[in-house]
Amino acid sequence: MGKQAMGIMASNIEVRVDSLRYDLVYPQRPMVQTKTIDFMNLHKLPAGTNAIIAVMSFSGYDIEDAVILNKASLNRGFGRCVVNRCEEISYKRYTYCDKTDRLSKPTINISRVWIPNDPNNNAERSLDLDGLALPGSRVEPNRGILALKFSPKDTRPKTSMNSRPSPSSLPSSLSSSSSSSSSSSSSSSTSSAEKSLPTTAPVSEYYRTNLQWSHDNPAFVQRVICTNNEKNNLTVKVLLREHRIPELGDKFSSRHGQKGVCGLIVNQEDMPFSDQGVYPDLVMNPHGFPSRMTVGKIIELLTGKAGILHVNIHTYMYMFISIML
């Protein structure tokens, strides 16, 4: 449940290395609980936020299970999450040609300052002196480099003149014919044989295969891990975090499974309010109750309001409990 919904999925999220994880910035303990929540200690790993909901028809952007959000609530952190990603790159060893992928230093002067019209400097601005991303640095979208990698252009097997078969290892007929032909034109055959042998590329012939951030939003480097994989090759894992604010099209759901997308974000001064000046965080259309037949959600709304008025968290909430509203 903690992995499907946005919340805290485990107590060791600071040391976990997940390929993709969504963490809620401000998770809260629910106002209305059940025996199952208390027995399984689900309230210690919350996966949601207590919201003030207005059940009413407001404009035409709340039909078909759509919801309307308060912009001031979003600015205060309602529904804000952190997307954690892990980018990985390996440095191979080419044993048949005695070459390896190289981790080199940046080719530019790192100043941590944005330079206009200089994409190379801006792309490598998040790198440290060792060629890896610096923890805490900002990575630019679609072009930020996380780790430098130089791969050899030519990875063919290494051969030399000594690998040719000797005349003694050949049959007698071939040996005599080869000796006679070599005596007649020794210089020309030697030059042609040298031209036919494959040569290895120089050490300087490398090309870039960097690990690059290819997402549309900027991110921040959380941690850099250097380890070895199953083939004993150097592997670099870069953990990044990306902050997101709810926007149009994001899906929201209650604990009763009634889900809907955000249809409109309204300023607080344009939202409906009560006689006490309370503005809702979310506006829900009342036509979602008869079709979904979620009676438990109505009871949860009433019980949650009673808990706020009495400053009490209602544990063991079920249909046979009596509450003084």
ABEGO torsion letter per residue (X at the ends): XAAABBBBABAAAAABBBABBBBBABBBBBABBBAAAAAAGAAABBBEBBBBBBBBBBEAAABGGBBBBBAAAAAAGBGBBBBBBBBBBBBBBBAAAGBBBBBBBBABBBAGBBBBGBAAAAAAAABBAAGBBBBGBBBBBGABBABBBBBBABABBBBBAAABBBAAABBAAAAAAAAAAAAABAAAAAAAAAAABBBBBBAABBBBBBBBBABABBBBBABBBBBBBAAGBBBBBBBBBBBBBBBBGBBBBBAAGBBBBBABBBBAAABBBBAAGBBBABBBBAAAAAAAGBAAAAAAAAAAAAAAAAGBBBBGBBAABBBBX
